Amino acid sequence: MEDLPKRNFIKQNSKLSFNEMMNAIQTTHTLSTKRICEILKTYRPWVTKYILPYLDKIFISNGKGKTSFNWVAMVRNKLQDNEFNESAWYKSSDFEELLKKSLYSCTRQTIKCSASVFVPDISRAEFCEQYKFLEEKIDEIRKKLDKLITDDLLEELKKIKKQQKELIEKYLGKSVFEELKSMVTLDEYKPSKRPLSPAENYKLDFDYMNFMAVHDLKGYGGIDEQIYRDLFNNGAIKLVFKFVAKNGDIGEKIYYVYDRKNDNNYRLDDGSPVWTVPYSFFLKYKKN
């Protein structure tokens, strides 16, 4: 480094050596403006107004203006990262703290889980075995129907589906099953009943790297309703943030995430059907 220009790197009101700066952008100051925009699914002016003023920053000169040496290019070569083009790098822990302070609400309407979680432990294996047996018979009939549709096959299919319903009522309880059907549609080919699934407060250590926004999921030509339906049917959690700018303006953002670590405990490969149920129903009736 002896043949390079002497230069300190600005970190808010202090200065860093080249080696200190290199360490910081790989450990503490790992977020560029572009990356924050990508995480929050928004554009630079919004991030500049509501986010960046609250984050500790390291500035690396790109050689433009009064400075003649391109330190950004030097870092890019040092890291062997052709995508390193940003001059400003922000402290990730400050960003995380800002998100926590700005979280207005965290709620969920549904959870996708196996029906067996509503069956007492003592009866669960028996329920799953019987349901799986009926499901296999239904698959056999459907394969036959693909080749030839007959009244006998349709009647047999109807009969077995009725047996499935009776099986569920037996192990869950008829009143519980009827309550569930009044709140959501268990038939995957029909729209779910979102308004009948109340939003419940939910505690979650969210991962901001996995934020989903409807406008981003929709892409070009997508339909809002389909996105909302998919989020609902897969048990997404809704996060509402209210960020306060230095001038007092409020910037609201809504994101969705999945709590896969928790939900996977209730999605069991045990032969029972997988349902999307109201989270309030899940809390009330789950057996484990």
TACOR-V779345 format. One record per residue. N is the residue number from 1. OMEGA is omega in degrees with one decimal (none if undefined). Layout:
N;OMEGA
N;OMEGA
This chain:
1;-174.6
2;-177.9
3;179.6
4;177.9
5;175.6
6;-177.0
7;173.1
8;-178.2
9;-173.3
10;173.3
11;-172.5
12;-177.4
13;178.6
14;-179.5
15;-179.5
16;172.1
17;179.4
18;-178.9
19;177.7
20;178.5
21;-180.0
22;178.8
23;-176.5
24;-176.5
25;176.2
26;-177.2
27;-173.4
28;-176.3
29;-170.1
30;-176.2
31;173.4
32;176.7
33;179.8
34;-178.2
35;178.3
36;176.2
37;179.8
38;-179.4
39;-176.0
40;177.1
41;-177.8
42;-172.3
43;-172.7
44;-178.8
45;179.0
46;179.3
47;179.4
48;-177.5
49;-169.2
50;-172.5
51;-169.8
52;-179.5
53;-176.0
54;-175.1
55;174.2
56;-170.3
57;168.5
58;178.9
59;178.7
60;-177.3
61;177.0
62;176.0
63;179.9
64;179.9
65;-176.3
66;-177.9
67;-175.1
68;-175.6
69;-178.2
70;-179.6
71;176.4
72;178.2
73;178.4
74;178.6
75;179.2
76;178.5
77;-179.1
78;-179.1
79;-174.8
80;-178.4
81;-176.9
82;-179.1
83;178.3
84;-176.5
85;-174.4
86;178.4
87;-176.3
88;-179.9
89;-169.1
90;-175.9
91;-175.4
92;-179.4
93;175.1
94;178.7
95;179.2
96;179.8
97;178.1
98;177.6
99;-179.5
100;-179.2
101;-174.2
102;179.3
103;-177.4
104;179.2
105;176.9
106;-174.6
107;171.3
108;179.1
109;-171.7
110;170.6
111;177.8
112;-173.1
113;176.6
114;-179.9
115;-176.5
116;179.7
117;178.9
118;-179.9
119;178.6
120;-177.5
121;-174.7
122;-176.6
123;-169.7
124;-177.1
125;179.8
126;178.8
127;-177.7
128;-179.4
129;-178.8
130;-179.5
131;179.2
132;178.4
133;179.1
134;179.8
135;177.8
136;177.6
137;177.9
138;178.4
139;179.0
140;-179.8
141;-179.6
142;177.0
143;177.4
144;179.2
145;176.9
146;-179.0
147;-178.0
148;179.3
149;178.1
150;178.9
151;-179.2
152;179.9
153;179.1
154;178.8
155;178.1
156;178.1
157;178.5
158;-178.7
159;-178.5
160;177.7
161;176.1
162;177.5
163;177.5
164;179.8
165;179.7
166;178.4
167;179.5
168;179.3
169;-178.9
170;-173.5
171;177.2
172;-172.2
173;-175.3
174;-177.3
175;179.0
176;-179.2
177;178.8
178;177.2
179;-179.9
180;-178.2
181;178.2
182;-176.1
183;-179.8
184;175.7
185;-177.5
186;177.9
187;-174.7
188;-176.7
189;179.9
190;178.8
191;176.9
192;-176.8
193;-176.2
194;-175.8
195;-177.9
196;177.9
197;-175.6
198;177.1
199;179.8
200;174.6
201;-173.6
202;177.3
203;-174.9
204;169.7
205;-171.7
206;176.1
207;-174.3
208;176.9
209;-177.9
210;177.5
211;173.9
212;176.0
213;-175.0
214;-178.1
215;179.4
216;178.6
217;-177.1
218;-178.6
219;179.1
220;177.0
221;178.7
222;-178.0
223;-179.3
224;-175.5
225;-179.8
226;178.5
227;179.4
228;-179.8
229;178.9
230;179.1
231;178.8
232;-175.7
233;-179.2
234;174.0
235;-179.5
236;178.4
237;-175.9
238;178.2
239;176.8
240;179.1
241;173.3
242;-178.7
243;-178.0
244;178.0
245;-179.2
246;179.7
247;177.7
248;178.4
249;179.1
250;175.8
251;-177.7
252;175.0
253;178.4
254;178.9
255;176.4
256;176.9
257;173.4
258;175.8
259;-173.1
260;-178.5
261;178.5
262;-172.7
263;-180.0
264;176.7
265;-175.9
266;173.7
267;-168.8
268;177.4
269;-172.7
270;178.0
271;178.7
272;-179.3
273;176.1
274;-176.5
275;165.7
276;-175.3
277;174.5
278;-178.7
279;177.5
280;177.0
281;179.2
282;-179.1
283;-175.9
284;-169.0
285;-178.9
286;-174.3
287;177.1
288;none
